[in-house]
Amino acid sequence: MQFIEALKLRSKLLFLFLLITIGLISVGAMGTTYVNAMKKNIDSLYFGSLVPVTELNEILQKYHNGLANTVYKASRYEMSSSEIIFNLEDSLQDIQKKNGKVICRTLKVKMRWSMWNIQIWK
């Protein structure tokens, strides 16, 4: 305590200013590192669980050209049951290859529902 009391007011203020500056710089550095780490975690969470737009477009094209077209032809009795099953399974496998596992599960449920409706209307 005697050391601080022995200093002039100018030295005390300079010492206090340096102490606060060092504290602010250390808090800022820690904050920056934690924000960067949080950004990496959020990016991996966000981009790791989403299907990229280009792959989603390919999945939608396969859905419209393969699945929806097959169901439409099946409802109009333009295809045999073996062709329907082959086209549906082939389209679902292609969609699964393109990282559409969640989408594929949803489509399987929809296709079962559509095929059930087609069988009812026979």
MOGINOR-V502670 format. One line per field, one symbol per residue. phi: phi as a letter, one per 30 degrees, with the letter a starting at -180 (. if undefined). psi: psi as a letter, one per 20 degrees, with the letter a starting at -180 (. if undefined). burial: I if it has 24 or more other C-alpha atoms within 12 Angstrom, else O. Layout:
BEGIN
phi = ???
psi = ???
burial = ???
END
This chain:
BEGIN
phi = .dddddddddddddddddddddddddddddddddddddddddddddddccdedddddddddddddcdddddddddchcbddddddddddddddddddcicdddddddddddddddddddddd
psi = hhghhiqrhghghgggghghgggggggggggghhggghggggghgghhiqpqhghhghghghgghfghgggghhhjliqrhhhggggghgghghghhkklgghggghgghhggghghghhi.
burial = OOOOOOOOOOOOOOOOOOOOOOOOOOOOOOOOOOOOOOOOOOOOOOOOOOOOOOOOOOIIOIIOOIIIOIIOOIIOOOOOOOOIOOIIIOIIIIIIOIIIOOIIOOIIOOIOOOIOOOOOOO
END
